[in-house]
Amino acid sequence: MFSLHTALPARRGLLYVALAATAWGTAGAAAALLFRQSGLGPLALTFWRSLGGAGILLALRLFRGGTARSTPSPTRMLLNGLGLTLFQAAYFLAVRYTGLAVATVVTLGSAPVMVAFGGRLLMGERLGRAGLSAIAGALAGLAVLVLGGGRDAGVEPLGLVWALASAAGYAAITVATRHWARTGVADDPATTTLWSFTICALCLAPFASAEGLFPSAHALPSTLLLLGYLATVPTALAYALYFAGAAVIRAATASVVALIEPLSATAIAAAVLDEPLTPSALVGTALLLLSVTALARTELRDS
């Protein structure tokens, strides 16, 4: 497994967050495919994603000799686990109710506003004119994407509520990770991720059982392959990268750079799920890319 350090330079932190967001963009597409063929609901799918991610990280820990740089405190483990549970489960519920594109852009579009407020409240982070402009541009791009997607797909209010709840869970993780890194020794990202997913799986187990825990026999080999991919790339790998990167860049910057996720999700939806790229989607994507680039340059200049 890759080597993650608790004192990364800002440039590498940005790279880690960008790679994590790109991987996350594939999770929604995998979930959409699994909803079609597996018979699993959003909570059961989140349970298997979390359990699989925790299992992979534990296996890697044992392979490397079981060593870790630090062990998170029980409070940190619980808060990260609960935030991750809300983020993941609410996102898959939003995908189920209102579709992949709208769920992704609403979740990641509202997150920067929540993160900016939390970063200002807890850490006194100042965005500055460039940061505010970048967030405004990102939100404008997301508005174009949502309005364009809503006309074609039909936006469901319940799906929007779940997307906002997912954004709240994401914002809590982002702000808390940065706050803890500032106030003490940063936790080992792989350890943090392992405990977070373990708590997430434990929280969701009874609800997933009530929903229907096991996939249907129909297309079982491809279902297992998709579940394996979901647990590995956009889960175990992506979250370890994200926790490492979010500890060394500003909370609001991490949330805006993570807007790469709806960009990759849109591209995958067009290529794999045969969703058309409308002019509004292209305009919104361009605005998002410009906003991410502007805020990343600001972070590097100030670091």
C-alpha positions as CSV (number, residue, x, y, z in Angstrom):
1,M,0.0,0.0,0.0
2,F,1.1,3.6,-0.5
3,S,3.0,5.5,2.2
4,L,1.0,8.4,3.8
5,H,2.7,10.9,6.0
6,T,1.0,13.1,8.6
7,A,3.1,16.2,7.4
8,L,2.4,16.3,3.7
9,P,3.2,19.3,1.6
10,A,0.1,21.2,0.4
11,R,0.8,20.2,-3.2
12,R,0.7,16.5,-2.4
13,G,-2.4,17.0,-0.1
14,L,-4.2,18.6,-3.1
15,L,-3.2,15.6,-5.3
16,Y,-4.5,13.1,-2.8
17,V,-7.9,14.9,-2.4
18,A,-8.2,15.1,-6.2
19,L,-7.4,11.4,-6.7
20,A,-9.9,10.5,-3.9
21,A,-12.6,12.6,-5.5
22,T,-12.0,11.1,-8.9
23,A,-12.3,7.6,-7.4
24,W,-15.5,8.6,-5.5
25,G,-17.1,9.6,-8.8
26,T,-17.0,6.0,-9.9
27,A,-18.9,4.9,-6.7
28,G,-22.2,6.4,-7.8
29,A,-22.0,4.7,-11.1
30,A,-21.2,1.3,-9.5
31,A,-24.1,1.8,-7.2
32,A,-26.4,2.7,-10.1
33,L,-25.4,-0.6,-11.8
34,L,-25.9,-2.6,-8.6
35,F,-29.3,-1.1,-8.0
36,R,-30.3,-2.4,-11.5
37,Q,-29.2,-6.0,-11.0
38,S,-28.3,-6.9,-7.4
39,G,-31.6,-6.4,-5.5
40,L,-29.7,-4.6,-2.8
41,G,-31.1,-1.4,-1.3
42,P,-29.1,1.7,-0.4
43,L,-28.4,0.8,3.2
44,A,-27.4,-2.8,2.4
45,L,-25.1,-1.5,-0.3
46,T,-23.5,1.0,2.1
47,F,-23.1,-1.8,4.6
48,W,-21.2,-4.1,2.2
49,R,-19.1,-1.2,0.9
50,S,-18.1,-0.3,4.5
51,L,-17.5,-3.9,5.6
52,G,-15.5,-4.7,2.5
53,G,-13.4,-1.5,2.8
54,A,-12.7,-2.2,6.5
55,G,-11.7,-5.8,5.6
56,I,-9.3,-4.7,2.9
57,L,-7.6,-2.2,5.2
58,L,-7.4,-4.7,8.0
59,A,-5.8,-7.3,5.6
60,L,-3.2,-4.7,4.5
61,R,-2.5,-3.8,8.2
62,L,-1.8,-7.4,9.0
63,F,0.3,-7.8,5.8
64,R,2.4,-4.8,6.9
65,G,2.9,-6.2,10.4
66,G,0.0,-4.5,12.1
67,T,1.9,-1.2,12.8
68,A,0.4,2.3,12.8
69,R,1.7,5.7,13.5
70,S,-1.1,6.6,15.9
71,T,-4.4,5.3,17.2
72,P,-7.4,7.7,17.0
73,S,-9.1,8.6,20.2
74,P,-12.5,7.0,20.8
75,T,-14.2,10.3,20.3
76,R,-12.5,10.8,16.9
77,M,-13.3,7.3,15.8
78,L,-16.9,7.7,16.7
79,L,-17.4,11.1,15.1
80,N,-15.6,10.1,11.9
81,G,-17.6,6.8,11.8
82,L,-20.9,8.5,12.3
83,G,-20.1,11.3,9.8
84,L,-19.0,8.6,7.2
85,T,-22.2,6.6,7.8
86,L,-24.4,9.7,7.1
87,F,-22.3,10.7,4.1
88,Q,-22.4,7.3,2.4
89,A,-25.8,6.0,3.3
90,A,-27.6,9.3,2.5
91,Y,-25.7,9.6,-0.8
92,F,-26.8,6.2,-2.0
93,L,-30.4,7.0,-0.8
94,A,-30.2,10.2,-2.9
95,V,-29.0,8.2,-5.9
96,R,-31.9,5.8,-5.5
97,Y,-34.5,8.5,-5.3
98,T,-33.3,11.3,-7.6
99,G,-30.7,9.7,-9.9
100,L,-26.9,9.7,-10.1
101,A,-26.2,13.1,-11.6
102,V,-28.5,15.2,-9.4
103,A,-27.6,13.3,-6.2
104,T,-23.9,13.8,-6.8
105,V,-23.9,17.5,-7.8
106,V,-26.3,18.5,-5.0
107,T,-24.3,16.6,-2.4
108,L,-20.9,18.1,-3.5
109,G,-22.4,21.4,-4.4
110,S,-23.8,22.2,-1.0
111,A,-20.8,20.7,0.9
112,P,-18.4,23.7,0.2
113,V,-20.9,26.1,1.8
114,M,-21.3,23.9,4.9
115,V,-17.5,23.3,5.1
116,A,-16.7,27.0,4.7
117,F,-19.1,27.8,7.6
118,G,-17.7,25.1,9.8
119,G,-14.1,26.1,9.0
120,R,-14.9,29.7,9.9
121,L,-16.7,28.8,13.1
122,L,-14.3,26.2,14.5
123,M,-10.9,27.3,13.1
124,G,-11.3,30.9,12.0
125,E,-10.3,30.1,8.5
126,R,-10.6,33.0,6.1
127,L,-11.4,32.3,2.5
128,G,-10.5,35.7,1.1
129,R,-11.7,37.1,-2.2
130,A,-10.3,34.4,-4.3
131,G,-11.8,31.6,-2.2
132,L,-15.2,33.2,-2.1
133,S,-15.1,33.7,-5.9
134,A,-14.1,30.1,-6.5
135,I,-16.9,28.8,-4.3
136,A,-19.4,31.1,-6.0
137,G,-18.2,29.8,-9.4
138,A,-18.5,26.2,-8.2
139,L,-22.0,26.7,-6.9
140,A,-23.0,28.4,-10.2
141,G,-21.7,25.4,-12.2
142,L,-23.5,23.0,-9.9
143,A,-26.7,25.0,-10.3
144,V,-26.4,24.7,-14.1
145,L,-25.9,21.0,-13.8
146,V,-28.8,20.5,-11.4
147,L,-31.2,22.6,-13.4
148,G,-30.2,20.9,-16.7
149,G,-30.4,17.4,-15.1
150,G,-33.6,18.1,-13.3
151,R,-35.5,18.9,-16.5
152,D,-34.5,15.6,-18.0
153,A,-34.5,13.3,-15.0
154,G,-37.1,14.8,-12.7
155,V,-35.7,15.9,-9.4
156,E,-37.4,14.3,-6.4
157,P,-37.6,16.4,-3.2
158,L,-36.9,13.4,-1.0
159,G,-33.7,12.7,-3.0
160,L,-32.6,16.3,-2.5
161,V,-33.1,16.0,1.2
162,W,-30.9,12.9,1.3
163,A,-28.3,14.7,-0.8
164,L,-28.2,17.6,1.6
165,A,-27.9,15.2,4.6
166,S,-25.0,13.5,2.8
167,A,-23.3,16.8,2.3
168,A,-23.7,17.5,6.1
169,G,-21.9,14.3,6.9
170,Y,-19.1,15.0,4.4
171,A,-18.7,18.5,5.8
172,A,-18.5,17.2,9.4
173,I,-15.7,14.8,8.4
174,T,-13.8,17.5,6.4
175,V,-13.9,20.1,9.1
176,A,-13.1,17.7,12.0
177,T,-10.1,16.2,10.1
178,R,-8.6,19.6,9.6
179,H,-9.4,20.8,13.1
180,W,-7.8,17.7,14.8
181,A,-4.7,18.1,12.6
182,R,-4.3,21.7,13.9
183,T,-4.8,20.9,17.5
184,G,-2.7,17.8,17.9
185,V,-0.8,15.0,16.3
186,A,-2.6,13.9,13.1
187,D,-3.9,10.3,13.1
188,D,-2.6,7.7,10.6
189,P,-5.0,8.0,7.6
190,A,-5.2,4.2,7.1
191,T,-6.0,3.7,10.8
192,T,-8.6,6.4,10.8
193,T,-10.2,5.0,7.7
194,L,-10.3,1.4,9.0
195,W,-12.0,2.4,12.3
196,S,-14.4,4.8,10.4
197,F,-15.6,2.0,8.1
198,T,-15.9,-0.5,11.0
199,I,-18.2,1.8,12.9
200,C,-20.1,2.6,9.7
201,A,-20.7,-1.2,9.1
202,L,-21.8,-1.7,12.7
203,C,-24.2,1.2,12.6
204,L,-25.8,0.0,9.4
205,A,-25.9,-3.7,10.1
206,P,-29.5,-3.9,11.6
207,F,-30.9,-1.5,9.0
208,A,-29.3,-3.4,6.2
209,S,-30.7,-6.6,7.5
210,A,-34.2,-5.2,7.6
211,E,-33.8,-3.9,4.1
212,G,-32.4,-7.2,2.7
213,L,-28.8,-8.0,3.3
214,F,-27.9,-10.4,0.5
215,P,-27.9,-9.8,-3.2
216,S,-30.1,-11.8,-5.6
217,A,-28.8,-14.8,-7.5
218,H,-29.4,-12.9,-10.8
219,A,-26.1,-11.8,-12.3
220,L,-24.3,-12.7,-9.0
221,P,-20.7,-12.9,-10.5
222,S,-20.9,-9.3,-11.9
223,T,-22.6,-8.2,-8.6
224,L,-19.7,-9.5,-6.6
225,L,-17.2,-7.9,-8.9
226,L,-18.9,-4.5,-8.6
227,L,-19.0,-4.9,-4.8
228,G,-15.3,-5.8,-4.7
229,Y,-14.5,-2.8,-6.8
230,L,-16.7,-0.5,-4.6
231,A,-15.0,-1.7,-1.4
232,T,-11.5,-1.3,-2.9
233,V,-11.0,1.8,-5.1
234,P,-13.6,4.4,-4.1
235,T,-13.6,3.2,-0.5
236,A,-10.4,1.8,1.1
237,L,-8.0,3.6,-1.2
238,A,-10.0,6.8,-1.8
239,Y,-10.8,7.6,1.9
240,A,-7.3,6.9,3.1
241,L,-6.0,9.4,0.5
242,Y,-8.7,11.9,1.4
243,F,-8.0,11.8,5.2
244,A,-4.3,12.3,4.4
245,G,-4.9,15.3,2.1
246,A,-7.6,16.9,4.1
247,A,-5.3,17.2,7.1
248,V,-2.9,19.5,5.3
249,I,-5.1,21.8,3.2
250,R,-7.8,24.2,4.2
251,A,-11.2,22.6,4.8
252,A,-13.0,24.7,2.2
253,T,-10.3,24.0,-0.3
254,A,-10.7,20.2,0.2
255,S,-14.4,20.5,-0.3
256,V,-14.1,22.4,-3.5
257,V,-11.3,20.2,-5.0
258,A,-13.6,17.3,-4.2
259,L,-16.0,18.7,-6.7
260,I,-14.0,16.7,-9.2
261,E,-16.3,13.8,-8.1
262,P,-19.4,15.1,-9.9
263,L,-17.2,15.7,-13.0
264,S,-16.0,12.1,-13.0
265,A,-19.4,10.9,-12.2
266,T,-20.9,12.8,-15.2
267,A,-18.3,11.5,-17.5
268,I,-18.8,7.9,-16.4
269,A,-22.6,8.3,-16.5
270,A,-22.3,9.3,-20.2
271,A,-19.8,6.6,-21.1
272,V,-21.2,3.6,-19.0
273,L,-24.8,4.5,-18.2
274,D,-25.6,6.1,-21.6
275,E,-26.7,9.4,-20.0
276,P,-26.4,12.2,-22.6
277,L,-24.1,15.2,-22.0
278,T,-26.4,18.2,-22.5
279,P,-25.1,21.7,-23.1
280,S,-26.0,22.6,-19.5
281,A,-23.9,19.7,-18.3
282,L,-20.9,20.9,-20.4
283,V,-21.2,24.5,-19.2
284,G,-21.6,23.4,-15.5
285,T,-18.6,21.1,-15.9
286,A,-16.5,23.9,-17.3
287,L,-17.4,26.2,-14.4
288,L,-16.6,23.5,-11.9
289,L,-13.2,22.8,-13.4
290,L,-12.3,26.5,-13.4
291,S,-13.4,26.9,-9.8
292,V,-11.3,23.9,-8.6
293,T,-8.3,25.1,-10.5
294,A,-8.6,28.7,-9.1
295,L,-8.9,27.5,-5.5
296,A,-6.1,25.0,-5.8
297,R,-3.8,27.7,-7.1
298,T,-4.7,29.9,-4.1
299,E,-3.9,27.1,-1.7
300,L,-0.5,26.5,-3.3
301,R,0.3,30.2,-3.3
302,D,-0.5,30.6,0.3
303,S,1.2,27.4,1.6
